[in-house]
Amino acid sequence: MQQPTKNNSNAIMIIGILFFVFGFVTWLNGTLIPFLKLACQLENDIQAFFVTFAFYMAYFFLAIPASIILKKIGFKNGMALGLLVMAVGSVIFVPAANGRNYGLFLTGLFVQGMGLALLQTASNPYISIVGPIDSAAKRISIMGICNKVAGMFSPIILGALVLKNASSIEAKVNSATNAVAKNELLNELAGRVITPYIIMAAVLLVLAVMIKKSSLPEIDLDKEEPATGNEIAKTSVFQYKHLMLGVLCLFLYVGVEVLAGDAIGAYGRQLGMPLDETKYFTTFTLFSMLAGYIIGIITIPKYISQQNALAVSAVLGAIFTICAFASTGYTAIIFIALLGLANALMWPAIFPLAIDGLGKFTKTGSALLIMGIAGGALLPLLYTTLKDKGIASNHTSFLICTLPCYSYIFFYAVKGYAAGKQNKY
């Protein structure tokens, strides 16, 4: 494997900009869920959470094609193409808003997810191997700060633009007896999303051109790292057991991350909290994650290894989940927001642990891990189905969807990351 020896700082800065973009676009979903539920007059949270389903399922379908694209055109061109695809997805929001067409909104989100799948498939292994693998979690934590700072601002900005006086509008819509007047209110509300997404499309297009013309160095991953000791050279990516276990680990992690970030608003609404308050709850979770990333930068690997950091994070996640289950009102919301702290170091630890030693299979392994992001599509949908169908209470539904995930993440941190290594395949 050839690593860039020059301009590493520039490369990290460029990837940092991309992670900022990831965060801004991804964490808009927490605001879009209540916005589209109101603007498109959706019947329940199950329908509303198809926002996260459409967005995150794109990773599942596009990750492997993305790895093929990267092999043909390289990292830098792949990143530029990903930004261009995201811009197209943003433009789709314009006709979707004009027609208040929920299916078209979901299409735009899926296309944005396609672009992000390509970007993430390229950028995550890139930042992992641009320096020593044992400090990869530290570099990804820096990227995480870029991601979550953007994520903290995106729901505040979009919420202020599209959900201004949301509780008042919701009351007017619910009390409207005249169909024409009700449609006018809803059309005005839906139209609020047009300008922000046109601006977003323009910014993404400019960034695509900048990445294309940047000095970002390429990395050659097409040569297998030489086997050491008694290790046998692998002929398939599926022979790496620690990678396969890592894919499941990342699937579950993204699921609980999205639950803590995007479902926290729905959780609060279920507790009777007004929309003017719940629209900002995602920011609380992201602020908590930001604190976790700062801790990671300070402690990894100087004071704690990335696998031990993952184990501690999993234990914290389980504790905060149980505390949220055992409490009510704003106390429960605080514990869900604190899950951001527990979740912060999981991606930075899981990704490098899972791709460690893959050699020429790094791009494909990265793509499999990116497919695991589909956890963000399925677990939130499971949560809303359990509570809205009356199968379990709001508190119990959240517990069912999170506690087993943190248990598995703990297993991966203490044992799974080393599975099959040293000729144990």
C-alpha positions in Angstrom: 0.0 0.0 0.0 1.4 3.4 -0.9 0.7 6.3 1.4 1.1 9.9 0.5 4.2 11.3 2.0 3.6 15.0 1.2 0.8 17.4 1.6 -0.8 15.2 4.3 -2.0 18.4 6.1 -3.7 19.7 2.9 -5.3 16.3 2.3 -6.7 16.2 5.9 -8.0 19.8 5.4 -9.8 18.9 2.2 -11.3 15.7 3.7 -12.3 17.8 6.7 -14.3 20.1 4.3 -16.0 17.0 2.9 -16.9 15.7 6.4 -18.4 19.1 7.1 -20.6 18.6 4.0 -21.6 15.1 5.2 -22.7 16.5 8.5 -24.6 19.4 7.2 -26.6 17.3 4.7 -27.1 14.2 6.9 -28.3 15.9 10.0 -30.9 17.9 8.1 -33.1 14.8 8.3 -33.9 15.5 12.0 -35.6 18.7 10.8 -37.1 17.3 7.6 -39.0 14.5 9.5 -41.4 16.9 11.3 -41.4 19.4 8.4 -42.5 16.8 5.8 -44.9 15.2 8.3 -46.7 18.5 8.5 -46.3 19.8 5.0 -47.2 16.6 3.3 -49.9 15.8 5.9 -48.5 12.3 6.8 -50.6 10.2 9.0 -47.9 8.9 11.5 -44.2 8.7 12.3 -43.8 5.4 10.4 -44.5 7.4 7.2 -42.4 10.3 8.3 -39.4 8.1 9.1 -39.2 7.0 5.5 -37.1 10.2 5.3 -34.2 8.3 7.0 -35.1 5.1 5.2 -34.7 6.6 1.8 -31.6 8.5 2.7 -29.7 5.7 4.4 -30.8 2.8 2.1 -29.0 4.6 -0.7 -25.7 3.6 1.0 -26.7 -0.1 0.9 -27.4 0.0 -2.8 -24.7 2.3 -3.9 -21.7 1.3 -1.8 -20.4 -1.6 -3.9 -21.0 0.3 -7.2 -19.2 3.2 -5.6 -16.1 1.0 -4.9 -16.1 0.0 -8.6 -16.3 3.6 -9.6 -13.4 4.5 -7.3 -11.3 1.8 -8.8 -11.9 3.2 -12.3 -11.6 7.0 -11.7 -9.7 7.3 -8.3 -10.5 8.9 -5.0 -10.4 12.5 -6.1 -12.6 12.2 -9.1 -14.9 10.0 -7.1 -15.3 12.6 -4.4 -16.1 15.3 -7.0 -18.7 13.1 -8.7 -20.3 12.4 -5.3 -20.7 16.1 -4.7 -22.2 16.5 -8.1 -24.8 13.8 -7.5 -25.7 15.4 -4.1 -26.3 18.7 -5.9 -28.7 16.9 -8.2 -30.6 15.4 -5.2 -30.9 18.9 -3.7 -32.4 20.3 -7.0 -35.1 17.6 -6.9 -36.4 19.3 -3.7 -37.7 22.2 -5.8 -40.4 20.3 -7.8 -41.1 18.2 -4.7 -41.9 21.3 -2.7 -43.9 22.9 -5.5 -46.1 19.8 -5.7 -45.9 18.9 -2.0 -45.0 15.4 -3.4 -43.7 13.2 -0.6 -42.5 10.6 -3.0 -40.4 13.2 -4.9 -38.9 14.4 -1.6 -37.9 10.9 -0.8 -36.3 10.6 -4.3 -34.3 13.7 -3.7 -33.1 12.2 -0.4 -32.2 8.9 -2.0 -30.1 10.7 -4.7 -28.4 12.7 -2.0 -27.6 9.5 -0.2 -26.2 8.1 -3.5 -23.7 11.0 -3.6 -22.8 10.6 0.0 -22.3 6.8 -0.5 -19.6 7.6 -3.1 -18.1 10.3 -0.9 -18.0 8.2 2.2 -16.6 5.1 0.4 -13.7 7.3 -0.7 -13.1 9.6 2.2 -13.3 7.2 5.2 -10.5 4.7 4.1 -8.5 7.7 2.8 -8.4 9.4 6.2 -7.8 6.1 7.9 -4.6 5.3 5.9 -3.3 8.8 5.3 -1.3 8.2 8.5 -0.5 5.4 11.0 -3.4 3.0 11.5 -3.2 3.1 15.3 -4.0 6.8 15.3 -6.7 6.6 12.7 -9.4 7.0 15.3 -7.8 10.3 16.3 -7.9 11.6 12.7 -11.4 10.4 12.2 -12.3 12.2 15.4 -11.0 15.4 13.9 -13.2 14.7 10.9 -16.1 14.0 13.3 -15.8 17.5 14.7 -16.1 18.9 11.2 -19.1 16.6 10.7 -20.9 17.4 13.9 -20.2 21.1 14.0 -22.0 21.2 10.6 -24.6 18.9 12.0 -25.2 21.2 15.0 -25.8 24.2 12.7 -27.9 22.5 10.0 -31.1 21.7 12.1 -30.8 25.2 13.6 -30.6 26.9 10.3 -33.1 24.8 8.5 -35.4 24.7 11.5 -35.4 28.5 11.6 -36.2 28.8 7.9 -38.8 26.1 7.4 -40.2 25.5 10.9 -40.5 29.1 12.0 -43.7 29.4 14.2 -44.2 25.7 13.5 -46.6 25.1 16.5 -48.8 28.0 15.3 -48.9 26.8 11.8 -49.6 23.2 13.0 -52.6 24.6 15.0 -53.9 26.6 12.1 -53.7 23.6 9.8 -55.4 21.3 12.2 -58.2 23.8 12.9 -58.7 24.8 9.2 -62.2 23.8 7.9 -61.8 25.4 4.5 -59.8 23.1 2.2 -58.5 26.0 0.1 -57.2 27.9 3.1 -55.6 24.7 4.4 -53.8 24.0 1.1 -52.6 27.6 1.0 -51.0 27.2 4.4 -49.4 23.9 3.5 -48.1 25.2 0.1 -46.6 28.2 1.8 -44.9 25.9 4.3 -43.6 23.5 1.7 -42.2 26.5 -0.4 -39.9 27.5 2.5 -37.6 24.6 1.6 -36.9 25.7 -2.0 -34.4 28.5 -1.4 -32.2 26.6 1.1 -31.9 23.6 -1.2 -31.1 25.7 -4.3 -28.3 27.4 -2.3 -27.1 23.9 -1.2 -27.1 22.7 -4.7 -24.9 25.6 -5.8 -22.5 25.2 -2.9 -22.1 21.5 -3.7 -21.5 22.2 -7.4 -18.7 24.7 -6.5 -17.2 22.2 -4.1 -17.2 19.5 -6.8 -15.1 21.8 -9.0 -12.8 22.7 -6.2 -12.1 19.0 -5.3 -11.6 18.2 -9.0 -8.9 20.9 -9.2 -7.4 20.3 -5.8 -4.0 18.9 -5.0 -5.5 15.9 -3.1 -3.0 13.0 -3.6 -4.1 9.6 -4.8 -3.4 6.4 -2.8 -2.6 3.1 -4.5 -4.5 0.3 -2.8 -4.3 -2.2 -5.6 -1.4 -4.1 -4.3 -1.8 -6.5 -1.4 0.3 -5.9 1.7 2.8 -8.7 2.1 1.8 -11.4 4.5 3.8 -11.6 7.7 4.6 -14.6 9.9 2.3 -17.6 9.1 -0.5 -15.5 7.6 -1.9 -16.9 4.4 -2.7 -14.4 1.6 -6.4 -14.0 1.1 -8.2 -14.4 -2.2 -11.6 -12.8 -1.1 -12.6 -9.9 1.0 -15.1 -12.2 2.7 -12.3 -14.2 4.2 -11.6 -11.3 6.6 -13.7 -12.3 9.6 -13.0 -9.1 11.5 -14.3 -7.1 8.6 -17.5 -9.1 8.3 -18.2 -8.6 12.1 -17.3 -5.0 11.7 -19.9 -4.5 9.0 -22.6 -5.7 11.4 -21.1 -3.5 14.1 -21.2 -0.4 12.0 -24.8 -1.3 10.9 -25.9 -1.3 14.5 -23.9 1.7 15.5 -25.4 3.9 12.7 -28.8 2.7 13.7 -28.4 3.9 17.3 -26.7 7.1 16.2 -29.6 8.0 14.0 -32.1 7.1 16.7 -30.3 9.4 19.1 -30.0 12.2 16.6 -33.1 12.1 14.3 -35.6 10.2 16.5 -35.1 12.3 19.6 -37.6 14.8 18.2 -40.2 12.2 17.7 -39.5 10.8 21.1 -40.1 14.3 22.6 -43.3 14.7 20.6 -44.5 11.4 21.9 -44.0 12.8 25.4 -46.2 15.8 24.5 -43.5 18.4 23.8 -44.2 21.2 21.3 -42.7 21.2 17.8 -41.1 24.6 18.4 -38.9 22.8 21.0 -38.4 19.4 19.6 -37.1 20.8 16.2 -33.9 21.7 18.0 -33.3 18.4 19.9 -31.0 17.0 17.2 -28.6 19.8 18.0 -28.4 18.7 21.6 -27.3 15.2 20.6 -24.7 16.6 18.2 -23.3 18.9 20.8 -22.9 15.8 23.0 -21.1 14.0 20.1 -18.8 17.0 19.6 -17.7 16.7 23.2 -17.0 13.0 22.6 -14.8 13.7 19.6 -12.7 16.2 21.6 -12.2 13.6 24.2 -11.1 11.2 21.5 -8.6 13.6 20.0 -7.0 14.1 23.4 -6.9 10.5 24.5 -6.4 8.3 21.4 -3.9 6.6 21.2 -1.9 8.3 23.9 -4.0 7.3 26.9 -6.4 4.7 25.4 -6.4 2.4 22.4 -9.2 2.8 19.8 -10.6 -0.6 20.7 -10.7 0.2 24.4 -12.4 3.5 23.6 -15.0 1.6 21.6 -15.6 -0.7 24.6 -16.1 2.2 27.0 -18.4 3.9 24.6 -20.6 0.8 24.3 -20.9 0.6 28.1 -21.8 4.3 28.3 -24.4 3.8 25.5 -26.0 1.0 27.5 -26.1 3.0 30.7 -27.6 6.1 29.1 -30.2 3.9 27.3 -31.3 2.3 30.5 -31.4 5.7 32.2 -33.6 7.1 29.4 -35.9 4.1 29.8 -36.2 4.6 33.6 -36.9 8.4 33.4 -39.6 10.7 31.9 -40.0 14.1 30.4 -36.9 16.3 29.7 -34.7 14.0 31.9 -35.3 11.2 29.3 -34.5 13.6 26.5 -31.2 14.6 28.2 -30.1 10.9 28.5 -31.0 10.3 24.8 -28.9 13.4 23.9 -26.1 12.0 26.0 -26.1 9.0 23.7 -24.2 11.3 21.3 -21.3 11.3 23.8 -21.4 7.5 23.8 -21.7 7.2 20.1 -19.0 9.8 19.1 -15.9 7.5 19.1 -17.7 4.5 17.6 -17.3 5.3 13.9 -13.7 6.5 14.4 -12.8 3.2 16.1 -14.9 0.7 14.1 -13.9 1.8 10.7 -10.1 1.5 11.0 -10.3 -1.6 13.1 -12.5 -3.3 10.4 -10.3 -2.3 7.4 -7.0 -3.0 9.1 -4.8 -5.3 7.0 -7.1 -5.6 4.0 -4.5 -4.4 1.5 -5.9 -4.5 -2.0 -9.3 -5.3 -0.6 -9.5 -2.0 1.2 -11.8 -0.3 -1.3 -14.2 -3.2 -1.3 -14.0 -3.6 2.4 -14.8 0.1 2.8 -17.8 -0.3 0.5 -19.1 -3.2 2.6 -18.8 -1.0 5.7 -20.5 1.9 4.0 -23.4 -0.5 3.2 -23.7 -0.9 6.9 -24.9 2.7 7.1 -28.3 1.2 6.1 -28.7 0.6 9.9 -29.8 4.2 9.9 -32.7 3.3 7.6 -34.0 0.2 9.4 -33.6 0.7 13.2 -35.5 4.1 13.3 -38.2 2.6 11.2 -38.4 -0.4 13.6 -38.7 2.1 16.6 -41.6 4.0 15.0 -43.3 0.8 14.0 -43.2 -0.6 17.5 -44.5 2.5 19.1 -47.1 3.6 16.5 -48.5 0.1 16.1 -48.9 -0.2 19.9 -46.6 -3.2 20.1 -44.6 -1.5 22.8 -44.6 1.8 24.6 -42.4 4.7 23.4 -39.8 4.1 26.1 -39.8 0.3 25.6 -39.6 0.6 21.8 -36.5 2.8 22.1 -34.9 0.3 24.6 -35.5 -2.7 22.3 -33.9 -0.9 19.4 -30.8 0.3 21.2 -29.7 -1.9 24.1 -28.9 -5.0 22.0 -26.9 -2.9 19.6 -24.6 -1.5 22.3 -24.1 -5.1 23.6 -22.9 -6.3 20.2 -20.7 -3.2 19.8 -19.1 -4.1 23.2 -18.4 -7.6 21.9 -16.7 -6.2 18.8 -14.5 -3.9 20.9 -13.3 -6.7 23.2 -13.1 -9.7 20.8 -14.7 -9.2 17.3 -12.1 -6.8 16.0 -9.4 -9.4 16.3 -11.4 -12.4 15.0 -9.7 -14.5 12.4 -6.4 -12.6 12.5 -3.0 -14.4 12.5 -4.1 -17.4 10.3 -7.4 -18.1 12.2 -9.6 -17.7 9.2 
